[in-house]
Structure formats: structure tokens, C-alpha cells
């Protein structure tokens, strides 16, 4: 995984750089997409900016990791989940 964090302000004049996420994605595609595909790997842009905005591929990746963890970390039936929830409410 190759992550890139981009600054939202330029160093010259301290002006806001518009489309920071999109420009970083385009830069990564130009540099790496074909190299990954030639080796048979999937390619996704993992970019974020200093305001905390995440690129769409990074958001999707984090969602997929969280979803996997939620599904497979604890295998509880719905009855067990309800029993835990209701027992903590009544105590």
C-alpha cells in the first residue's frame, strides 16, 4: 500500500490548492497504475489531505476493512446480541 498525504496550501503565497485529492490521484495513476497492472495487482489511490479529507478509494478501503472486522471478529447470533443489550439496559 502506498499512501500519500497532500498539503491543502501551497508554499508560495499560502494559497489554497483546489482539488488536492484529485491531483494526487492523477499523479499516482500516472506513476503507478501500469506497473501494478503488469504484475497482476489491483491499484487504488490511497490519498488524504491535511484537512482530513480522504480520497474515495481510501474511504472504500477503510470501509471494507471495518466491515470485514465487524462481520468476522465476533460471531454472535442476534439473540445473543439482544441479550447483551437488554441486560446492560436493565442493570
C-alpha distances in whole Angstrom, upper triangle without the diagonal:
4,6,10,13,16,20,22,25,26,27,31,33,30,30,28,25,25,22,20,17,18,19,15,14,17,16,12,14,16,14,11,13,15,13,11,14,16,15,15,11,11,9,9,9,8,11,14,17,19,21,19,18,15,14,15,12,11,14,14,11,13,16,15,14,17,19,18,19,22,23,23,23,27,29,32,34,36,39,37,35,38,40,38,38,42,42,41,42,46,46
4,7,10,13,17,19,22,23,24,27,29,27,27,25,22,22,20,17,15,16,16,12,12,14,13,9,12,14,12,10,12,15,13,12,15,17,16,16,13,12,10,9,8,7,9,12,14,17,19,17,17,14,13,15,12,11,14,15,13,14,18,17,16,19,21,21,22,25,26,26,26,30,32,35,37,38,42,40,38,41,43,40,40,44,45,43,44,48,47
4,7,10,14,16,19,20,21,24,27,24,24,22,19,20,17,14,12,14,14,10,11,14,12,10,13,15,13,12,14,17,16,15,18,20,19,20,16,15,12,10,8,5,6,8,11,13,16,14,13,11,11,13,11,9,12,14,12,13,16,17,16,18,21,21,21,24,26,26,26,29,32,34,37,38,41,39,37,40,42,39,38,42,43,41,42,46,46
4,6,10,13,15,16,18,21,23,20,20,18,16,17,14,11,10,12,11,8,9,12,10,9,12,14,13,13,15,18,17,17,20,22,22,22,19,17,14,12,9,6,5,7,8,11,13,12,12,10,10,13,12,10,14,16,14,15,18,19,19,21,23,24,24,27,29,29,29,33,35,37,40,40,43,42,39,42,44,41,40,44,45,43,44,48,47
4,7,10,12,14,15,18,20,17,18,15,13,15,13,10,9,12,12,9,11,14,12,12,15,17,16,16,18,22,21,20,23,26,25,26,22,21,17,15,11,9,6,5,5,7,10,9,10,9,10,14,14,12,14,17,16,16,19,21,20,21,24,25,25,27,30,30,30,33,36,38,40,40,44,42,39,42,44,41,40,43,44,42,43,46,46
4,6,9,10,12,15,17,14,14,12,10,11,11,7,8,11,9,7,11,13,12,12,15,17,16,17,19,22,22,22,25,27,27,28,25,23,19,16,13,11,8,6,5,6,9,10,10,10,11,15,15,14,16,19,18,18,21,23,23,24,27,28,28,30,33,34,33,36,39,41,43,43,46,45,42,44,46,44,42,46,47,44,45,49,49
4,6,7,9,12,14,11,11,9,8,11,11,8,10,13,11,10,14,16,14,16,19,20,19,21,23,26,26,26,28,31,31,32,28,26,23,20,16,15,11,9,6,5,8,10,11,12,14,17,18,17,18,22,22,21,24,26,26,27,29,31,31,32,35,36,36,39,41,43,45,45,48,47,43,46,48,45,43,47,48,45,46,49,49
4,7,10,12,12,9,8,6,5,8,9,6,9,12,11,11,14,16,16,17,20,21,21,23,24,27,28,28,30,32,33,33,30,28,24,21,17,16,12,10,6,6,7,10,10,12,13,17,19,17,18,22,22,22,24,27,27,27,30,32,32,33,36,37,37,40,42,44,46,45,48,47,44,45,48,45,43,47,48,45,45,49,49
4,7,9,9,6,5,4,5,9,11,9,12,15,13,14,17,18,17,19,22,23,23,25,27,30,30,30,33,35,36,36,33,31,27,24,21,19,16,13,10,9,10,13,14,16,17,21,22,21,22,26,26,26,28,30,31,31,34,36,36,37,39,41,40,43,46,47,49,49,52,50,47,49,51,48,47,50,51,48,48,52,52
4,5,7,5,5,6,6,10,12,10,14,15,13,14,17,18,17,19,22,22,22,24,26,29,29,30,32,34,35,36,33,31,28,25,22,21,17,16,12,12,14,17,17,19,19,23,24,23,25,28,28,28,30,33,33,34,36,38,38,39,42,43,43,46,48,50,52,52,55,53,50,52,54,52,50,53,55,52,52,56,55
4,6,5,8,10,10,14,16,14,17,19,16,16,20,21,19,21,24,24,23,26,28,31,31,32,34,36,37,38,35,34,30,28,24,23,19,18,15,14,16,19,19,21,22,26,27,26,27,30,30,30,33,35,35,36,39,40,40,42,44,45,45,48,50,52,54,54,57,56,52,54,56,54,52,55,56,53,54,57,57
4,5,7,10,11,14,17,15,19,20,18,18,22,22,20,23,26,25,25,28,30,33,33,34,36,38,39,40,38,36,32,30,26,26,22,21,18,17,19,22,22,24,24,28,29,28,30,33,33,33,36,38,38,39,42,43,43,45,47,48,48,51,54,55,57,57,60,59,55,57,60,57,55,58,59,56,57,60,60
4,5,9,11,14,17,16,20,21,19,20,24,24,23,26,28,28,28,31,33,35,36,37,39,41,42,43,40,38,34,32,28,28,24,22,19,17,18,22,22,25,25,29,31,30,31,34,35,34,37,39,39,40,42,44,44,45,48,50,49,52,54,56,58,57,60,59,55,57,60,57,55,58,59,56,56,60,60
4,7,9,12,15,14,18,19,18,19,22,23,22,24,27,27,27,29,31,34,35,35,37,39,40,41,38,36,32,30,26,25,21,19,15,14,15,18,19,22,23,26,28,27,28,31,32,31,33,36,36,36,39,41,41,42,45,46,45,48,51,52,54,54,57,55,52,54,56,53,51,54,55,52,52,56,56
4,6,9,13,12,16,17,16,17,20,21,20,23,25,25,26,29,30,33,34,34,36,38,39,40,37,35,31,29,25,24,20,18,15,14,14,18,18,20,21,24,26,26,26,30,31,30,32,35,35,36,38,40,40,41,44,46,45,48,50,52,53,53,56,55,51,53,55,52,50,54,55,52,52,56,56
4,6,9,9,13,14,13,15,18,19,19,21,23,24,25,27,28,31,32,32,34,36,37,37,35,32,28,26,22,21,17,15,12,12,11,15,14,17,18,21,23,22,23,26,27,27,29,31,32,32,34,37,37,38,40,42,42,44,47,48,50,49,52,51,48,49,52,49,47,50,52,49,49,53,53
4,7,6,10,11,10,11,14,15,15,17,19,20,21,23,24,27,28,28,30,33,34,34,31,29,25,23,19,19,15,13,11,11,12,14,13,15,15,18,20,20,21,24,25,25,27,30,30,31,33,35,36,37,39,41,41,43,46,47,49,48,51,51,47,49,52,49,47,50,52,49,49,53,53
4,6,9,9,9,11,13,14,15,17,19,19,21,23,23,27,28,28,29,32,33,33,31,28,24,21,18,18,15,13,11,13,12,15,13,14,14,16,19,19,20,22,24,24,26,28,29,30,32,34,35,36,38,40,40,43,45,46,47,47,50,49,46,48,50,48,46,49,51,48,48,52,53
4,6,5,6,9,10,11,12,14,15,17,19,20,20,23,25,25,26,29,30,30,27,24,21,18,15,15,12,11,10,13,12,14,11,12,11,13,15,16,17,19,21,21,23,25,26,27,29,31,32,33,35,37,37,40,42,43,45,44,47,47,44,45,48,46,44,47,49,47,47,51,51
4,6,5,6,9,10,11,12,14,16,17,18,19,22,23,23,25,28,28,28,26,23,19,16,13,13,9,9,7,10,10,12,10,10,10,13,14,14,16,18,19,20,22,24,25,26,28,29,30,32,34,35,35,38,41,42,44,43,47,46,43,45,47,45,43,47,48,46,46,50,50
4,6,5,6,9,10,11,12,14,16,16,17,20,21,20,22,25,26,26,22,20,16,13,10,10,7,6,7,10,11,11,8,8,6,9,11,11,12,15,16,16,18,20,21,22,24,26,27,28,30,32,32,35,37,39,41,40,44,43,40,42,45,42,41,44,46,43,44,48,48
4,5,5,6,9,10,11,12,14,15,15,18,20,20,21,24,25,25,22,19,16,13,10,11,9,10,10,14,14,14,11,11,8,10,11,13,14,16,17,18,20,21,23,24,26,27,29,30,32,33,34,37,39,41,42,42,45,45,42,44,47,44,43,46,48,46,46,50,51
4,5,5,6,9,10,11,12,14,15,18,19,19,21,23,25,25,22,20,16,14,11,12,10,11,11,14,15,16,13,13,11,13,14,15,17,19,19,21,23,24,25,27,29,30,31,33,35,36,37,40,42,44,45,45,48,48,45,47,50,47,46,49,51,49,49,53,53
4,5,5,6,9,10,11,12,13,16,17,17,19,22,22,23,20,18,14,12,8,9,7,9,9,13,14,14,12,11,9,12,12,12,15,17,17,18,21,22,23,25,26,27,29,31,32,33,34,37,39,41,43,43,47,46,43,45,48,45,44,48,49,47,48,51,52
4,5,5,6,9,10,10,10,14,15,15,16,19,20,20,17,15,11,9,6,8,7,10,11,15,16,16,13,11,8,10,9,11,13,14,15,17,19,20,21,23,24,25,27,29,30,31,32,35,37,39,41,41,45,44,41,43,46,44,43,46,48,46,47,51,51
4,5,5,6,9,10,10,13,15,15,16,19,20,20,18,16,12,11,9,11,11,13,14,18,19,19,16,15,12,13,13,14,17,18,18,20,22,23,24,26,28,29,30,32,33,35,36,39,40,43,44,44,48,47,45,47,50,48,46,50,52,50,50,54,55
4,5,5,6,9,10,13,14,14,16,18,20,20,18,17,13,12,10,12,11,13,14,17,19,19,17,16,13,15,14,15,18,19,19,21,24,24,25,27,29,30,31,33,35,36,36,40,41,44,46,46,50,49,46,48,51,49,48,51,53,51,52,55,56
4,5,5,6,7,10,11,11,13,15,16,17,15,13,10,9,7,9,9,12,14,18,20,19,17,15,12,14,12,13,16,17,16,19,21,21,22,25,26,27,28,30,32,32,33,37,38,41,43,43,47,46,43,46,48,46,45,49,51,48,50,53,53
4,6,5,5,8,10,10,11,13,15,15,14,12,8,9,8,11,12,15,17,21,22,21,19,17,13,14,12,14,17,17,17,20,22,22,23,26,27,27,29,31,32,33,34,37,39,41,43,43,47,46,44,47,49,47,46,50,52,50,51,54,55
4,6,7,8,10,11,12,14,16,17,16,15,12,12,11,14,14,18,19,22,24,24,22,20,16,18,16,18,21,21,21,23,26,25,26,29,30,31,33,35,36,36,37,41,42,45,47,47,51,50,48,50,53,51,50,54,55,53,54,58,58
4,6,8,8,10,12,13,14,16,15,14,11,12,11,13,14,17,19,22,24,24,22,20,17,19,17,18,21,21,20,23,26,25,26,29,30,30,32,34,35,36,36,40,42,45,47,47,51,50,47,50,53,50,50,54,55,53,54,58,58
4,6,5,6,9,10,11,13,11,11,8,10,10,12,14,17,20,23,25,24,22,19,17,17,15,16,20,19,18,21,23,22,23,26,27,27,29,32,32,32,33,37,39,41,43,44,48,47,45,48,50,48,47,51,52,51,52,56,56
4,6,5,6,9,10,11,9,9,6,8,9,12,14,18,21,24,26,24,22,19,16,16,14,16,19,18,17,20,22,21,22,25,26,26,28,31,31,31,33,36,37,40,42,43,46,46,43,46,49,47,47,50,52,50,51,55,55
4,5,5,6,9,10,10,10,9,12,13,16,18,22,24,28,30,28,26,23,20,20,17,19,22,21,20,24,25,24,25,29,29,28,31,33,33,34,35,39,40,43,44,45,49,48,46,49,52,50,50,53,55,53,55,58,58
4,6,5,7,9,9,10,9,12,14,16,18,22,25,28,30,28,27,24,21,21,18,20,23,22,20,24,26,24,25,28,29,28,30,33,33,33,34,38,39,42,44,45,49,48,46,49,51,49,49,53,54,53,54,58,58
4,6,5,6,5,7,6,10,12,14,17,21,24,27,29,27,25,22,19,19,16,17,20,19,17,20,22,21,21,25,25,24,27,29,29,29,31,34,35,39,40,42,45,44,42,45,48,46,46,50,51,49,51,54,55
4,5,5,5,6,7,11,13,16,19,23,26,29,31,29,27,24,20,20,17,19,21,20,18,22,23,21,22,26,26,25,28,30,30,30,32,35,36,39,41,42,45,45,43,46,48,47,47,50,52,51,52,55,56
4,5,8,10,11,14,17,19,22,26,29,32,34,32,30,27,24,23,20,22,25,23,22,25,27,25,26,29,29,28,31,33,33,33,34,38,39,42,44,45,48,48,46,49,51,50,50,54,55,54,55,59,59
4,6,9,11,14,17,19,22,26,29,32,34,32,30,27,24,24,20,21,24,23,21,24,26,23,24,27,28,26,28,31,31,30,32,35,36,40,41,43,46,45,44,47,49,48,48,52,53,52,53,57,57
4,7,9,13,16,18,22,25,29,32,34,31,29,26,23,22,18,20,23,21,19,22,24,21,22,25,25,24,26,29,28,28,30,33,34,37,39,40,43,43,41,45,47,45,46,49,50,49,51,54,55
4,6,10,13,15,18,22,25,28,30,28,26,22,20,19,15,17,19,17,15,19,20,18,18,22,22,21,23,26,25,25,27,30,31,34,36,38,41,40,39,42,44,42,43,46,47,46,48,51,52
4,7,10,12,16,19,23,26,27,25,23,19,17,15,12,14,16,14,12,16,17,15,16,20,20,19,21,24,24,24,26,29,30,33,34,36,39,38,37,40,42,40,40,44,45,44,46,49,49
4,7,9,13,16,20,23,24,22,20,16,14,13,9,11,14,13,12,15,17,15,16,20,20,20,22,25,25,25,27,30,31,34,36,37,40,40,38,40,43,41,41,44,46,44,46,49,50
4,6,9,13,16,20,21,18,16,13,10,9,6,8,11,10,9,12,14,13,14,17,18,18,20,23,23,24,25,29,30,33,34,35,39,38,35,38,41,39,38,42,43,42,43,47,47
4,6,10,13,16,18,16,13,10,7,8,6,7,10,10,10,12,15,15,16,18,20,20,22,24,25,26,27,30,32,34,36,37,40,39,37,39,42,40,39,43,44,42,43,47,47
4,7,11,14,15,13,11,8,7,8,6,5,9,10,9,10,13,14,14,16,18,19,20,22,24,24,25,28,30,33,35,35,39,37,35,37,40,37,37,40,42,40,41,44,45
4,7,10,12,10,9,6,5,8,8,6,9,12,11,12,15,16,16,18,20,21,22,24,26,27,27,30,33,35,37,37,40,39,36,39,41,39,38,41,43,40,41,45,45
4,7,8,6,6,4,6,9,10,8,10,13,13,12,15,17,17,18,21,22,23,24,27,28,28,31,33,35,37,37,40,39,36,38,40,38,36,40,41,39,40,43,43
4,5,6,6,7,8,12,14,12,13,16,16,16,18,21,21,21,24,26,26,27,30,31,31,33,36,38,40,39,43,41,38,40,43,40,38,42,43,40,41,45,45
4,5,7,9,12,16,17,15,15,19,19,18,20,23,22,23,26,27,27,28,31,32,32,34,37,39,41,40,43,42,39,41,43,40,38,42,43,40,41,44,44
4,6,9,12,15,17,15,15,19,19,18,20,23,23,22,25,27,27,28,31,32,31,34,36,38,40,39,42,41,37,39,41,38,37,40,41,38,38,42,42
4,6,10,13,14,12,12,15,16,14,16,19,19,18,21,23,23,24,27,28,28,30,33,34,36,35,38,37,34,36,38,35,33,37,38,35,36,39,39
4,7,9,12,10,9,13,14,13,15,18,18,18,20,23,23,24,26,28,28,30,33,34,36,35,38,37,34,36,38,36,34,37,39,36,37,40,41
4,7,8,6,6,10,11,10,12,15,15,16,18,20,20,21,24,25,25,28,30,32,34,33,37,36,32,35,37,35,33,37,38,36,36,40,41
4,6,5,6,9,10,11,12,14,16,17,18,20,21,22,24,26,27,29,31,33,35,34,38,37,34,36,39,37,35,39,41,38,39,43,43
4,5,5,6,9,10,10,12,14,15,16,18,20,21,22,24,25,28,29,31,33,32,36,35,32,34,37,35,34,37,39,37,38,42,42
4,5,5,6,9,10,10,12,14,15,16,18,20,21,23,24,27,28,30,32,32,35,35,32,34,37,35,34,38,40,38,39,42,43
4,5,5,6,9,10,11,12,14,15,17,18,20,21,22,25,27,29,31,31,34,33,31,33,36,33,32,36,38,36,37,40,41
4,5,5,6,9,10,11,12,14,15,16,18,20,21,23,25,27,28,28,32,31,28,30,33,31,30,33,35,33,34,37,38
4,6,5,6,9,10,10,12,14,15,16,18,19,22,23,25,27,27,30,30,27,29,32,30,29,33,35,33,34,38,38
4,5,5,6,9,10,11,12,14,15,17,18,21,22,25,27,27,30,29,27,30,32,30,30,33,35,33,34,38,38
4,5,5,6,8,10,11,12,14,16,16,19,21,23,25,25,29,27,25,27,30,27,27,30,32,30,31,35,35
4,5,5,6,8,10,10,12,14,15,18,19,21,22,22,26,25,22,25,27,26,25,28,30,28,29,33,33
4,6,5,6,9,10,11,12,14,16,18,20,22,22,26,25,22,25,28,26,26,29,31,30,31,34,35
4,5,5,6,9,10,11,11,15,16,19,21,22,25,24,22,25,27,25,25,29,30,28,30,33,33
4,5,5,6,9,10,10,13,15,17,19,19,23,21,19,22,24,22,21,25,26,25,26,30,30
4,5,5,6,9,10,12,13,15,17,17,21,20,17,20,23,21,21,24,26,25,26,29,30
4,5,5,6,8,11,12,15,17,18,21,20,18,21,23,22,22,26,27,26,28,31,31
4,5,5,5,8,11,13,16,17,20,18,16,20,22,19,20,24,24,23,25,28,29
4,6,6,7,9,11,13,14,17,15,13,16,18,17,17,20,21,21,22,25,26
4,6,7,7,10,11,13,16,15,13,17,19,17,18,21,23,22,24,27,28
4,6,6,10,12,14,17,15,15,18,20,18,19,23,23,23,25,28,28
4,7,9,13,15,17,15,14,18,19,16,18,21,22,21,24,26,26
4,6,9,12,14,11,10,14,15,13,15,18,18,18,21,23,23
4,7,10,12,10,10,14,14,14,15,18,19,19,22,24,24
4,7,8,6,6,10,11,10,12,15,15,16,19,20,21
4,5,5,6,9,10,11,12,14,15,17,19,20,22
4,5,5,6,9,10,10,12,14,16,17,18,20
4,5,5,6,9,10,10,12,14,15,16,18
4,5,5,6,9,10,10,12,14,16,17
4,5,5,6,9,10,11,13,15,16
4,5,5,6,8,10,11,12,14
4,6,5,6,9,10,11,12
4,6,5,6,9,10,11
4,6,5,6,9,10
4,5,5,6,9
4,5,5,6
4,6,5
4,6
4
